[in-house]
């Protein structure tokens, strides 16, 4: 097999201050504001800060795994958003420095970093106005302007292909408005959509579609996934309860636009975070998953990972994990795309990150999926 690319993927670090005194009162306020136990549980989990032990174990695990001479020059570290919990500047800076240090210590190029919906929260940790739903509009606009100007000035989509043999695009999915951000709704649209003087003339998916040529392998990096099982199962009637979070509100449009690009190419793999969930489930990355991730088709795949380091809220567990994604070409005329996945996960948020290929036993074996390129 021909080695193309190895991605060390983590997401949803949720760095933030842990205020032991303020946290119980804040959680009581949120429970009163959200009468639904299902929604309040999700919101309470969302305001948890990072777990310092998880960050230490994460760093050790990534550096150890990066040392593989067979992938020299073909490995990239990627973080798909939610660097912080509250959107405060010290937390965003701390995570960006951590990622830079990780990449440098592992001998990798500069990391690819996206921002998520939490990174444009009003930067008021453990205050009621720190949650977007209760924030003043001008505070959200100010945080958005500060984050973009200081850390993410370039409009999406951003082509991170470089000299790689795979086309890799970062696509912004964050909605900044008060209600949309509070309920973590994602959408692919013009980046800088709030500023007509600064946005591109094409939507992000159209810009990506125009750049992918026939036969090229395309990977899209997003914070919100295109396929979200909780949302998809509710839409098809397989789940009666409404989803407590959602994928992209225009997921069907995005999937359709990027499966048949104008120049003849397509996005084969979407790599995302946001849902704090390993997708597909451990042990389920095989041919059966193709065509079973609506609105993606049988030649498109969604991969998600859990949170890299967010701590557990009272009564709620977290899936602390990161993943290696290895991309190969195989078969006659390189007609097959081979995806290997190794998930590194902490057992019940405790101890080191260990390799898993199913949900029970640590292993050195990778999950393997062979999918057609066309």
N, C-alpha and C positions, 0 to 999 in steps of 0.2 A: 504494500500500500504506500501511496505517496503522502508524506506528512505535509499538511498545509498550515495549520494554525493550532496553537493551544491557548485557550482562554482560562485564566484564573479569575473566576467570577464570584464577587461578593456583593451584597446589597443591604440596605436598611440597617446601617450601623446604629442610628438613633442616639448619637452622642448627646449628652445633656446633663445639667446639674441635678443632683439628687438632694432635694430639700425634704429631709425627714419630718420636719415640723409642719410644713405647708401641705405635703402630699395628702394626708388623710382628709383635711378640710376640703381640698380641691376635688378629691374623688367624691365626697359627699355632695358637693355642688353639682357635679356632672350627673350623678345618679338622680338628683332632683330634677335636673333639666331634661334628661332623657328618660322618660317613664318606661320605655321598653327595656327589659333586662338584656335582651340580645344586643341592642344598640349601645347601651351604656357599658356593657362588658367590653365591646370592641373599642369604644372611645377611651375607656380607662386603660386598656392595654396600650393604646396609641400614645398616651402621654408618659409612658414609662421611660426612664433614662437608660443609658447603656450599663452593661455589666462589665466592670473593669477587668475581672478575671477572664471573661470571654475575649476581650481585646488582646490580652497577653497571650492567651492560647492561640488565638487567630493568627497573630503575628508569627509565632513559632511554627505553626502548621504551614502557612503560606511560604515562608522562607525555606523550610525543609523540602516542600514539594517542588518548588521552583528549580531546585538544583538537579536538572536533568539535561545532560549534554546532548541527548538526541533531539531536543527541542530548542537548542540554542539559536537565537535569532528569530524564532517563530512563536514566542510566548509573549502575551500581553496581560497585564492586570487591569481588570475592569470593575468599577463600582457603579451600579445602576440606581443611585439616588437614595434619598432620605439619609443624608449624612448626619443630620441632627434630628432631635425630637421637636424642639421649640423654634427652630429657625434662627437661633441666636448666633451672632457672628463668632464668638469664641469657640463654639462647638463646631461650626463649619470649618473654621481654620484648623482646629485640632485634627479633624479627620483628614483634611486634605494633606496636612503635614505627615500624618501617619501613613497615608497611601504613598506619598512621595518617598518616605523613608523605607517602606516595605519594598517598593520597586527598586530603589537604589541598593538596598541590602541583598536583594535577590538577583541583582545584575540584569534587571529588566529595563526597557525604555520607560519613559514617563507614563504613568497610569492614565487610563481613559476614565473620566469621572462625569457622571450625569447628576443633576439635582432632582429631588422628588418633591411631592406636595408639602411635606413637613418642613422643607428648607425655606419655604416662603411663609411660614407662620410668623406672627407679629414680633417674635423675639422678646417675649415677656414670660419667662419660665415661671410656672406655678401661679400665674395670675389668671383670673377669669377672662380678662381681655387677651390673654395669650392664646386662647382657642379661637380659630378663625370665625366661627359662628357668632361670637360675641365681640369681635374686634371692630374697631372703628375703620372705615374704608381707607382713610388716608394712611393708617399704620401698615396696612397690607400693601398699598402702593409703594410706600417708602421702602419696605423690606424687599419687595420685588426689584425695585430700582437698584438698591444697594447690592443685592446678591448678583444680579446680572452684570452690573458695571464692574464690580470687584473680582468676581470669580468666573462668570459665564457670559462674557460679552459677545461672543460670536453666535450669530443666529443659526439655528438648526435647519436642515439636517447637517451634521458635521461628518465629513468623510475621514475616517481614521484608517483607511486602507494602507496608506504609506507604500512600502515595498512588499506588502503581504500579497499572497496569491488569492486572497479572499477579500471581497468588497464589504467593508464594515462601516455602518452608518449609525450615528447617535441621533435619535429622534426625540424631541421634547414632547412630553404628553401632559405636562402640568397645566391645570387651569387655576388662575390666580384669584378669581372672584370669591367673595366671602362664603356664599352658600356652596358653590362647587368644591372649593377647597376643603370646607368643613366636612363634607361627605366624601372626600377623596376621589372625586370624579375626574377621569382622565379624558383627554381628547387630542387627536393629532390634527393640527391646523397650521396656519401661518405662525411661525415663531415671531415673537414681538407683535402678536396680533393686536395688542392694546395700543400700539404705536404705529400708525400708518406710515409715518415718515421713515421708519427703520425696518419694516418687515419686507421680506422678499416678495417678488411678484408671483411666485408659485407656492402652493401649499407644500408642506414638507414631504408628504408621500409622493406628490407629483415630481418634486425635485429629485427624490431618490429614484423613482421610476425612469426618469430621463437619463440617469447616469449608468444604469445597469445594462450591459450589453449581452448579446446572445452567448450562452454558455458560461457566463460568469456566476460565481457562487456568491450569494448575498446574505449578509447577516445584519439584522436590525437590533439595535440596543435601545430599549425603552424602559422607563420606570414602570408604567402600568402595562400589564400584559394584554395582548390581543385576545388570547383565550384565557378565560377565568372560569374554572369549573363551577364555582358557586353561582355565578351569574348565568352561565350557559344552562345549567340544570334547571334553574328557575324558569328561564325563558322557554324551555322545552316541556315543562310540566313535570319533570322528574324530581323536582324539589318544591314543596308547597310554600315554605317560608321564603320571604323576599331576601335577597342577598344583603349582608351587612356591609359589604363593600362592592365595588363594581370594577370591571375592566374598562376599556375605552368605550365611551358612549357612541363612538362611530367606528366600532371594531369591524363591522362588516365592510364598510367602505375602505378602511385601511387594508384589510386582508385582500380584497378584490383588486385594489390599485397596485399592490405589490406582488401579486401572483402572475400578472401578465403585463410586464412593463413595456413601455413604448419601444424601447431599443432591443427588446427580445429577451431580457434577463428577468430574474425574479428574486425575491427574498425567500430563502429556504428556511432560515432559522431566526426566530425571535427570542432574544435573551432579555429577561426582565426580573424585577423584584416586586415590591409593593404588597403582595398578598401574604408574605411571611410563610410561604408554603413551597415544598418541593414539588415541581410539576415537570413531567409526569411523576407519580409516586415512585418511591424507591422500589426497584425490581420490576417496574412497568415500562421501561424504555425499550420497546421492541416494535416490530412491524405493526402490531395490532393498534398502536396509538395513532398511526397515520390515518387521517380522515376522520378521527374521533375527537378532534379539538376544534369545534365550530367557533368562528367562521373560517378557520384555516382549512385548506384542501389537503389532499393526500400527498402532496409534495411540499408541505410546509409543516414546521414543527415549532411548538412553544416550549421553552425551557425556563423554569423559574427556580429560585432558591429561597431558603428561609432568611431570617434576620441574622446578620453577622454577629450582633452583640447586644441587641435590646434585652433588658432585664425583664423578668416576669412581674406582672401586676399580681396583687393578692388573688389567689384562686385561679390563675391563668398560667398555663405553661407556654413556653416558646420553643420554636424549632430553630435553634441556633446552628447554622450550617453555612458552608460555602462549597463551590463545586469547580472541578476541572472539566473543561469541555475540549475534547480533541477532535480535530477535523481532518479527514483524509479523503483522497480519491482512490477508487479501486475499480476493477473490472476492465473489460475491453474498451479502449478509447476513453478511459476514465469516466465511464458512464454512471458509476455509482458514487454517491456521497456517503461516507461512513462517519457517524457521530459516536464518539466514546464519551461516557460521563462517569466521573468518580465524585461522589458526594462525601464531603468531610463534615461530620456532625458530632455535636456534643450529646452525650447521653443524659437526658433530663436536665440540661443546662449545667452539667457538672463535668469536671475533668477536661481532658484534651479533646481536640477534634480528631476523630478517627474515621478511616475510610469505610464507607458502606456502599453495598450494591443492592441490598434489600433492607427491610425495616427491622431486622433482627440482629444480624451477625456482622461485626467488623470484618473486612476482607480487603485483599489487594486486587481483586478482580474488578474490571470496569464493566459497566453496562454498555452494550453495543447495539446501534441501530444502523441498518443499511437502507438508504432511501434513494430513489432515482433522482437524477439531477433535473430531469425534464418532465 
